[in-house]
Amino acid sequence: MTCTAQNTCQSCVNNTYVVLVSSGDCVLCSSINANWATCSGDGAGNYIPLSCISQFYLDSSSGTPTCTNCTVSNAAYLTCTSPTFALTCNPGYYFVADDCLGCTGINPTWLTCNDASTPTACIDNTYYLDSNACNLCSGITVGGNTNIVVTCNSSTIHVSCIPTYFPDNTGTCFSCNAFNPAFVACTSSTVATDCSSGYYLDGSSCPSCTAIHASCQVCTDNPGAACTSCASNFFVSSGSCAACSSHCTACTNETVCNTC
C-alpha cells in the first residue's frame, strides 16, 4: 500500500481493496458491489470487478465486466466460470464434463443424484431410496399384499396407508379391521372414518347398531343414525325396530305379516 499523505492512498495492499477516490481510503471491493471479490479503479471514480465471489462469474460479454449469478444464467449451475462451464451443480443435477445434467433425465423418479447411477433422493415420498434405486412405496408387501403403503421413508417405515390401513407405532401399515372389527377405514387405532356393517360412524368411533335398538342389525351413520334393517320378529319403524305381531317372524309393519 502506498500513500501521498497519512489519509490519502494511491494503492492498496492487494486487489481485494481499491482506492476510493472520494475519500482516498482503501476499501473492500465487496463494499462497492457485494458480488465482487477483487476489483480495480481508474482513479476517476470508475471501478470494475476482476473476479467474483462464489456462485458468480466474471461476464464481459457486454463490454464492461460484471459479476453474474451462475444459477440465473443456468439453473443447473451452482458455481461456474461461465454460463456454459460449471464447477459444481445445484441439487437435482450432477456434474459431468464441465456441465450439469438433470437427475430426472436419467430416471424420472430421481430428485437428486451424485452421478448417472447413484440417486440420493427420490422425486416424492411415494418412492423410497434403496440400493441406488427409487422404489414405489406401493410395491412394499404388507401381510402378503401390495398396494397398501401410500407414502414411506423406507421399506419398513410407512408414513401413510390406503384408507383401510393405518401406520401403527412401529411405522408399519396395519389393517383397521384386524385391529378393531368395527372399523373398515381409519387414520389410527382410535380414529375411524368408516365402520363395518352392524356399526355406525359417530364422530371417530363405531358404536354397534344395537345402541339404537337391541334388534337393529344395519344402520346409518351419525348425525341422525337410524336403523335400516332389523332382526327376525322385528321391522324398521321410525329409524328404530318394532316387534312384529304375535306368531309373526317377518313383517313389513305391525299389521302386515310376511312369515308366520
Secondary structure, DSSP 8 states (H G I E B T S, - for coil): -EEEETTEEEE-SSTTEEEETTTTEEEEHHHH-TTEEEEEE-SSS-EEEEEE-TTEEEE-TTSS-EEEEHHHH-TTEEEEEETTEEEEE-TTEEEETTEEEEGGGT-TTEEEEEETTEEEEESSTTEEE-SSSEEEGGGS-BTTB-S-EEEESSSS-EEEE-TTEEE-TTS-EEEHHHH-TTEEEESSSS-EEEE-TTB--BTTB--BGGGT-TTEEEE--SSS--EEEE-TTEEEETTEEEE--TT-SEESSSS-EEE-
